[in-house]
């Protein structure tokens, strides 16, 4: 009989359709095994052990929390400045953050990763941070953006270094995703500087306080 192997992805299940040439069983088995590599995971490989699973869960949990918090911050900024000349600029950055959050929502669901239990608190804290800094005007909102996006970018860079040291070939898709999101965050950071973030009174104090909060949120979100 003619040998055929087909991998079909439908409704989240991988169906392997095959007929085996009995005169070449080992080769047929190898082809079937290869077809099983077709999987629904778009970013992460299946974990090798509990240690790797724990590492990746912690990494994804904090990344999701960071993007969730960023969305809440931009929501707070838009509540105050949405109808001003700065509204379209803030909305554009927020739209990118929405894409980031949606992607991490998908990844957490695909890999059965529990988000941090702190999301309700980050929701309130993020919105209040965005709104309160926006009350200082466009410059205050941009100062907040610079501080937050710098913290997120630095955290993404630390994850990139860790994955590169661990096994860059194994985590190719995840590395690509994190690098893409890191570049978006740096673009937001630079946009904030270009729009007078440093001109807000007490800029360095404000930036230091916000980044201290970001570091605390990262530490907590990684663990619970």
C-alpha positions, 0 to 999 in steps of 0.5 A: 500500500502507498504510505501516507502521513498527514498531520491535521490540526482541528479543534485543538487536537492533532490527528495523525492519519496514516497507512503503513507499508508492512515492508518498511515498518521502522521507517513508517514508525519514524515518520509517525513519530515525526508527525507527533511533533505537530502541536498546538503550542506556538511559543513553548516546548513541552517542559522536560521536568518539573523544574523547567515547568516551574521556571517557565510558569514563573516567567510567564506569570510575571510577564503577564502581570507586567502587561496587565499592569501596563494596560491598567496604567494606560487606562488610567492615563486615558481616563484623564487625558483621553480627550486632550491632544495627548489622547491619540499618542497614549491610545497608540501605546495602549493598543500595543500593550493590549496585543501583548496582554492578549498574547500572554493570555493565550500562552497562559491558557495553552500551557495551563499557567496560573496568573498571579493572584495579585491581579485585582490589586495590580488592576487598582494600583495600575489605574491609580498610578496612571490617573494620578500621574496624568493629573500632573499633565502630559509630562507626568503621564510620559514620566510614568511611561518612561519609568514603567517601560524602562523597568519592563524592558530591563526585566525582559532583558534579564529573561532573554539573558537567562534563556540564552544561557539555558538553551537558545535553540530550545526557546527560539520562539519564546526569545523572539516574542520577548525581544519583540515585546521588549522593543515595543516597550523601549519604543514607548520609553523613547516616546515618553522622553521625546514628549517632555517626560523629564520636564515634570517637576521632581522627575527623578524622584517620581521615576525612582518611586515608580520603578521601586514599585515595579520591582516589588510587583515583579518580585511578588508576581513571580512567586504568587 
